[in-house]
Amino acid sequence: MNTRLKTIDLARGASVFIMILVHTLWMYSSTELQSESLFGAVIHILGKGTASFLVAMGLSMALSRRQTPMLLIKRGIQLLLLAYLMNAAKFWLPIEVFNTMPEAFINAYGWQSPLSAGQLQFMVLTGDILQLAGVSLLLFGALNIARWKTAWIACLAIAIALISQFVRGQQFTLSPYISDLFFANNYQVYFPVFPWISAILTGYVLGRLYINSKYNAAYLFSVCAKLGAALLIIGTAWLITDFKGQFGNFFHLNGGGIIYLIGLNLFGLAVIEYVFANKFNGPITRALLYASKHVTALYIIQWVLICWLMGVFGYHTQSLVPTLCLMALMSLLTFAVHKMYLQIKLTLLGFKQKPKRAA
């Protein structure tokens, strides 16, 4: 039985294109364009779709047959290795090997070249969404969450969302960095486990509901619409009373912020299902499905390309039209490099599997 959900694949694929736009804006656009223009505001709003990607991750995990603790832990370790290799490629190579990283980027950290070993280590250990995914998989494996009742997982998602503001910035381990991976209130870790794992757990619960409904997609997206609307109301009311405390820092949200974002993205998934999912099958749809299938590789490629090409296009220097051109360029380059990677991989596999001639 094919249990894939086209809507989830479309949402995840769209998140790939959106992240390229957002990261291009962050790295290349002037601060005025980012913070004082309608264009910058729209791109930043699109960037709030991170929760949709995490919900999709959780839902896909629930549908996967590979949920044994060892497989989850193995995949978590693989993602963490990829995450730190990506950081080395993003930061260490252009700084230490190519010597192309703009000084303005170094100055944004409050540093000056040449960087110390500790400063380089800080960059390479930057915690991004791949670190969040890797740590989450390790936790799922350690807790053997596949054996948990659905209600327990839902309660855990709610509990993490609600207690996040009380553990924000706390140091509960011997390693400050490991604590930051869970509770960070600084920009070495952008996506701490608390509260972002709540979005993954929500997706996991939805996946369980989908399975229990005998793979009834209409039921699943009805739940998404209703639950999304309820969480939007709760989150909005919370933000009205304490916007700065709950949503003042997008990367280090608290309960009200993550509840609002999960609600917004669940409702968005329902809209995609009812309006778009089964009505279009053109090149845009195929591109989104391709991006969804290769999301991890595309994520790594686009970040590395954007950081490497800062040596050409500068850091925080571009106005609107050059930014639009760079967004198109980075999108094309990301997919072109990925196609090349797949072709090389296919060629190497062909050499390995080529039968030897008989003597």
C-alpha positions as a printed NumPy array, in Angstrom:
array([[  0.   ,   0.   ,   0.   ],
       [  1.273,   3.477,  -0.936],
       [  1.   ,   5.559,   2.221],
       [  2.737,   8.681,   0.881],
       [  0.792,  11.908,   1.149],
       [  1.194,  14.259,  -1.786],
       [  0.293,  17.283,   0.335],
       [  3.1  ,  16.531,   2.803],
       [  5.563,  16.073,  -0.05 ],
       [  4.453,  19.346,  -1.653],
       [  4.803,  21.234,   1.634],
       [  8.243,  19.772,   2.294],
       [  9.331,  20.524,  -1.279],
       [  8.076,  24.096,  -1.003],
       [ 10.097,  24.496,   2.191],
       [ 13.275,  23.74 ,   0.192],
       [ 12.63 ,  26.58 ,  -2.246],
       [ 11.578,  28.93 ,   0.543],
       [ 14.707,  28.233,   2.6  ],
       [ 16.884,  29.143,  -0.401],
       [ 15.062,  32.472,  -0.692],
       [ 15.314,  33.134,   3.049],
       [ 19.001,  32.221,   3.347],
       [ 19.872,  34.269,   0.257],
       [ 18.116,  37.254,   1.809],
       [ 19.871,  36.761,   5.15 ],
       [ 23.349,  36.53 ,   3.706],
       [ 23.336,  38.861,   0.712],
       [ 20.68 ,  41.55 ,   1.192],
       [ 21.324,  44.873,   2.878],
       [ 19.986,  45.269,   6.393],
       [ 17.577,  47.938,   5.089],
       [ 16.074,  45.536,   2.545],
       [ 15.742,  42.83 ,   5.179],
       [ 14.192,  44.875,   7.959],
       [ 12.643,  47.962,   6.38 ],
       [ 10.965,  46.734,   3.191],
       [  7.769,  44.879,   2.328],
       [  9.86 ,  42.407,   0.325],
       [ 11.994,  41.527,   3.338],
       [  8.889,  41.167,   5.518],
       [  7.237,  38.786,   3.033],
       [ 10.332,  36.569,   2.762],
       [ 10.655,  36.446,   6.548],
       [  6.971,  35.487,   6.841],
       [  7.535,  32.653,   4.355],
       [ 10.437,  31.547,   6.524],
       [  7.994,  30.843,   9.346],
       [  7.133,  27.644,   7.468],
       [  9.913,  25.839,   9.356],
       [  7.283,  24.208,  11.567],
       [  5.643,  22.696,   8.48 ],
       [  8.894,  20.954,   7.569],
       [  9.214,  19.594,  11.129],
       [  5.577,  18.423,  11.227],
       [  6.185,  16.641,   7.91 ],
       [  9.306,  15.039,   9.37 ],
       [  7.375,  13.671,  12.334],
       [  4.525,  12.406,  10.184],
       [  6.923,  10.655,   7.81 ],
       [  8.675,   9.035,  10.774],
       [  5.376,   7.628,  12.03 ],
       [  4.696,   6.087,   8.614],
       [  8.197,   4.653,   8.272],
       [  8.808,   0.994,   8.981],
       [ 12.334,   1.83 ,  10.159],
       [ 11.47 ,   2.766,  13.747],
       [ 13.627,   0.387,  15.741],
       [ 15.753,   2.179,  18.363],
       [ 19.036,   1.265,  16.666],
       [ 17.907,   2.47 ,  13.236],
       [ 16.686,   5.77 ,  14.686],
       [ 19.926,   6.259,  16.606],
       [ 21.976,   5.368,  13.51 ],
       [ 20.055,   7.885,  11.387],
       [ 20.399,  10.507,  14.127],
       [ 24.193,  10.052,  14.222],
       [ 24.354,  10.264,  10.416],
       [ 22.414,  13.532,  10.401],
       [ 24.646,  15.019,  13.092],
       [ 27.786,  14.062,  11.158],
       [ 26.342,  15.634,   8.001],
       [ 25.37 ,  18.735,   9.962],
       [ 28.875,  19.364,  11.289],
       [ 30.514,  18.502,   7.97 ],
       [ 28.191,  21.067,   6.382],
       [ 29.276,  23.657,   8.955],
       [ 32.922,  22.945,   8.201],
       [ 32.244,  23.387,   4.493],
       [ 30.202,  26.571,   5.1  ],
       [ 32.605,  28.3  ,   7.453],
       [ 36.009,  26.658,   7.831],
       [ 36.767,  26.189,   4.135],
       [ 36.027,  29.771,   2.967],
       [ 37.743,  31.244,   6.043],
       [ 40.82 ,  29.06 ,   6.431],
       [ 41.352,  27.454,   3.015],
       [ 39.837,  29.696,   0.321],
       [ 40.334,  32.93 ,   2.288],
       [ 37.228,  34.333,   0.602],
       [ 34.849,  34.968,   3.508],
       [ 33.983,  38.705,   3.654],
       [ 35.398,  40.487,   6.685],
       [ 31.946,  41.991,   7.243],
       [ 30.641,  38.493,   7.998],
       [ 33.406,  37.944,  10.567],
       [ 32.687,  41.378,  12.081],
       [ 29.009,  40.424,  12.508],
       [ 30.154,  38.005,  15.212],
       [ 32.058,  40.821,  16.897],
       [ 35.362,  39.284,  15.742],
       [ 38.218,  40.203,  13.447],
       [ 40.457,  38.093,  11.22 ],
       [ 42.433,  35.969,  11.76 ],
       [ 40.099,  33.859,  13.864],
       [ 41.267,  31.848,  16.847],
       [ 40.752,  28.093,  17.065],
       [ 37.958,  28.705,  19.599],
       [ 36.147,  31.091,  17.259],
       [ 36.369,  28.641,  14.363],
       [ 35.096,  25.901,  16.643],
       [ 32.14 ,  28.112,  17.606],
       [ 31.189,  28.42 ,  13.922],
       [ 31.624,  24.739,  13.116],
       [ 29.444,  23.792,  16.109],
       [ 26.611,  26.112,  15.033],
       [ 23.342,  24.306,  15.717],
       [ 20.896,  24.426,  12.823],
       [ 17.861,  22.426,  11.797],
       [ 19.944,  19.334,  10.931],
       [ 21.278,  19.243,  14.499],
       [ 17.692,  19.479,  15.758],
       [ 16.648,  16.589,  13.512],
       [ 19.648,  14.478,  14.525],
       [ 19.216,  15.012,  18.264],
       [ 15.469,  14.382,  17.943],
       [ 16.091,  11.032,  16.256],
       [ 18.551,  10.069,  18.991],
       [ 15.913,  10.919,  21.605],
       [ 13.232,   8.975,  19.747],
       [ 15.533,   5.968,  19.611],
       [ 16.554,   6.231,  23.27 ],
       [ 12.954,   6.598,  24.413],
       [ 11.799,   3.914,  21.95 ],
       [  8.925,   6.211,  21.119],
       [  7.449,   3.731,  18.629],
       [  6.175,   1.773,  21.656],
       [  4.516,   4.79 ,  23.245],
       [  0.772,   5.316,  23.155],
       [ -0.342,   8.167,  20.923],
       [ -1.764,  10.078,  23.888],
       [  1.608,   9.956,  25.667],
       [  3.371,  11.449,  22.643],
       [  0.768,  14.217,  22.413],
       [  1.226,  14.988,  26.112],
       [  4.997,  15.137,  25.661],
       [  4.606,  17.622,  22.773],
       [  2.383,  19.846,  24.929],
       [  4.649,  19.571,  27.973],
       [  7.777,  20.566,  26.025],
       [  5.99 ,  23.557,  24.498],
       [  4.732,  24.756,  27.879],
       [  7.959,  24.386,  29.881],
       [ 10.298,  25.81 ,  27.227],
       [ 10.32 ,  29.327,  28.651],
       [ 11.238,  28.008,  32.082],
       [ 14.292,  26.098,  30.859],
       [ 15.426,  28.614,  28.235],
       [ 19.166,  29.218,  28.571],
       [ 19.595,  26.793,  31.464],
       [ 22.674,  24.564,  31.844],
       [ 21.626,  21.071,  32.918],
       [ 24.651,  19.085,  31.708],
       [ 28.408,  19.123,  32.199],
       [ 28.722,  20.475,  28.639],
       [ 27.295,  23.97 ,  28.042],
       [ 27.089,  23.177,  24.321],
       [ 24.942,  20.07 ,  24.845],
       [ 22.655,  22.105,  27.103],
       [ 22.418,  24.7  ,  24.349],
       [ 21.338,  22.059,  21.834],
       [ 18.322,  21.538,  24.081],
       [ 17.645,  24.915,  25.71 ],
       [ 19.7  ,  27.572,  23.874],
       [ 19.055,  31.252,  24.224],
       [ 21.999,  32.229,  22.006],
       [ 22.903,  32.178,  18.342],
       [ 25.314,  29.296,  18.399],
       [ 22.214,  27.088,  18.362],
       [ 19.345,  28.366,  16.239],
       [ 16.864,  25.513,  16.662],
       [ 17.06 ,  24.086,  20.202],
       [ 15.111,  20.921,  20.954],
       [ 12.896,  22.91 ,  23.354],
       [ 10.396,  23.831,  21.907],
       [ 10.98 ,  22.841,  18.242],
       [ 10.692,  19.099,  18.834],
       [  7.036,  19.757,  19.712],
       [  6.379,  20.265,  15.991],
       [  8.029,  16.917,  15.166],
       [  6.022,  15.175,  17.899],
       [  2.815,  16.758,  16.591],
       [  3.565,  15.359,  13.153],
       [  4.239,  11.96 ,  14.706],
       [  0.838,  12.021,  16.426],
       [ -0.854,  12.94 ,  13.148],
       [  0.931,  10.044,  11.462],
       [ -0.415,   7.67 ,  14.107],
       [ -3.943,   9.032,  13.573],
       [ -3.554,   8.531,   9.826],
       [ -2.508,   4.904,  10.335],
       [ -5.352,   4.261,  12.788],
       [ -7.841,   5.689,  10.282],
       [ -6.649,   3.061,   7.766],
       [ -4.817,   5.721,   5.764],
       [ -7.826,   7.991,   5.316],
       [ -6.294,  11.219,   3.965],
       [ -9.593,  13.12 ,   4.206],
       [ -9.745,  12.357,   7.93 ],
       [ -6.113,  13.358,   8.461],
       [ -6.475,  16.773,   6.846],
       [ -9.786,  17.363,   8.583],
       [ -7.873,  16.894,  11.856],
       [ -5.13 ,  19.227,  10.564],
       [ -7.705,  21.933,   9.797],
       [ -9.523,  21.645,  13.127],
       [ -6.454,  21.224,  15.308],
       [ -4.648,  23.95 ,  13.375],
       [ -7.518,  26.384,  13.888],
       [ -7.692,  25.576,  17.618],
       [ -3.944,  26.008,  18.104],
       [ -4.012,  29.235,  16.08 ],
       [ -6.667,  30.666,  18.394],
       [ -4.77 ,  29.606,  21.53 ],
       [ -1.427,  30.785,  20.164],
       [ -2.781,  34.1  ,  18.935],
       [ -4.412,  34.836,  22.294],
       [ -1.148,  34.01 ,  24.053],
       [  0.883,  36.208,  21.701],
       [ -1.507,  39.116,  22.212],
       [ -0.791,  38.987,  25.931],
       [  2.978,  38.421,  25.676],
       [  4.292,  38.702,  22.115],
       [  7.862,  39.623,  23.052],
       [  8.243,  36.786,  25.556],
       [  6.693,  34.128,  23.329],
       [  7.655,  35.166,  19.778],
       [ 10.161,  37.965,  20.189],
       [ 12.98 ,  35.692,  19.044],
       [ 11.868,  33.382,  16.224],
       [ 14.668,  30.855,  16.734],
       [ 14.173,  30.623,  20.497],
       [ 10.418,  30.515,  20.773],
       [  8.441,  29.784,  23.889],
       [  5.1  ,  28.027,  24.331],
       [  2.842,  30.631,  22.734],
       [  5.124,  30.987,  19.733],
       [  5.468,  27.295,  18.922],
       [  1.736,  26.656,  19.475],
       [  0.909,  29.5  ,  17.082],
       [  3.38 ,  28.251,  14.44 ],
       [  2.222,  24.637,  14.633],
       [ -1.384,  25.783,  14.317],
       [ -0.575,  28.039,  11.367],
       [  1.283,  25.296,   9.53 ],
       [ -1.3  ,  22.59 ,  10.207],
       [ -3.973,  24.876,   8.835],
       [ -1.692,  25.59 ,   5.872],
       [ -1.341,  21.856,   5.173],
       [ -5.12 ,  21.531,   5.091],
       [ -5.331,  24.438,   2.626],
       [ -2.714,  22.798,   0.371],
       [ -4.705,  19.544,   0.464],
       [ -8.048,  21.13 ,  -0.36 ],
       [ -6.878,  23.739,  -2.87 ],
       [ -3.741,  22.468,  -4.616],
       [ -2.629,  18.911,  -3.946],
       [ -4.67 ,  16.903,  -6.425],
       [ -5.441,  19.612,  -8.957],
       [ -2.025,  20.312, -10.476],
       [  0.591,  17.964, -11.924],
       [  2.761,  20.269, -14.007],
       [  6.469,  21.067, -13.822],
       [  6.12 ,  23.066, -10.591],
       [  4.512,  20.112,  -8.848],
       [  7.216,  17.774, -10.157],
       [  9.923,  20.174,  -8.944],
       [  8.359,  20.298,  -5.472],
       [  8.118,  16.5  ,  -5.285],
       [ 11.756,  16.197,  -6.392],
       [ 12.821,  18.685,  -3.71 ],
       [ 10.86 ,  16.785,  -1.074],
       [ 12.568,  13.518,  -2.002],
       [ 16.064,  15.03 ,  -1.704],
       [ 15.493,  17.58 ,   1.051],
       [ 18.58 ,  16.837,   3.178],
       [ 21.069,  16.948,   0.309],
       [ 19.5  ,  20.107,  -1.127],
       [ 19.592,  21.775,   2.278],
       [ 23.315,  21.118,   2.62 ],
       [ 24.145,  22.153,  -0.945],
       [ 22.303,  25.472,  -0.823],
       [ 23.931,  26.532,   2.466],
       [ 27.416,  25.682,   1.245],
       [ 26.901,  27.494,  -2.074],
       [ 25.489,  30.598,  -0.402],
       [ 28.396,  30.811,   2.047],
       [ 31.047,  30.151,  -0.582],
       [ 29.649,  32.761,  -2.966],
       [ 29.645,  35.466,  -0.312],
       [ 33.252,  35.881,  -1.413],
       [ 31.884,  37.002,  -4.791],
       [ 28.678,  38.856,  -3.914],
       [ 29.499,  40.161,  -0.428],
       [ 27.671,  40.039,   2.886],
       [ 24.632,  42.292,   3.44 ],
       [ 25.442,  44.394,   0.379],
       [ 22.672,  43.751,  -2.174],
       [ 19.585,  45.781,  -3.046],
       [ 16.24 ,  44.392,  -4.269],
       [ 16.951,  43.559,  -7.925],
       [ 20.354,  41.895,  -7.3  ],
       [ 18.783,  39.943,  -4.426],
       [ 16.042,  38.621,  -6.727],
       [ 18.682,  37.616,  -9.279],
       [ 20.731,  35.894,  -6.588],
       [ 17.671,  34.005,  -5.326],
       [ 17.114,  32.643,  -8.831],
       [ 20.826,  31.876,  -9.246],
       [ 21.11 ,  30.047,  -5.903],
       [ 18.013,  27.979,  -6.666],
       [ 19.323,  26.964, -10.096],
       [ 22.824,  26.229,  -8.806],
       [ 21.507,  24.157,  -5.899],
       [ 19.508,  21.857,  -8.153],
       [ 22.22 ,  21.747, -10.826],
       [ 24.856,  20.689,  -8.29 ],
       [ 22.484,  18.096,  -6.871],
       [ 21.847,  16.663, -10.339],
       [ 25.602,  16.435, -10.875],
       [ 25.985,  14.718,  -7.503],
       [ 23.329,  12.136,  -8.422],
       [ 24.965,  11.506, -11.789],
       [ 28.396,  11.006, -10.212],
       [ 26.879,   8.72 ,  -7.567],
       [ 25.103,   6.684, -10.251],
       [ 28.311,   6.408, -12.278],
       [ 30.316,   5.234,  -9.264],
       [ 27.67 ,   2.658,  -8.385],
       [ 27.779,   1.453, -11.974],
       [ 31.534,   0.897, -11.735],
       [ 31.154,  -1.001,  -8.471],
       [ 28.383,  -3.253,  -9.798],
       [ 29.961,  -3.874, -13.211],
       [ 30.546,  -7.636, -13.499],
       [ 34.098,  -8.809, -13.969],
       [ 34.995, -10.595, -17.163],
       [ 35.726, -14.246, -16.9  ],
       [ 39.398, -15.098, -17.088]])
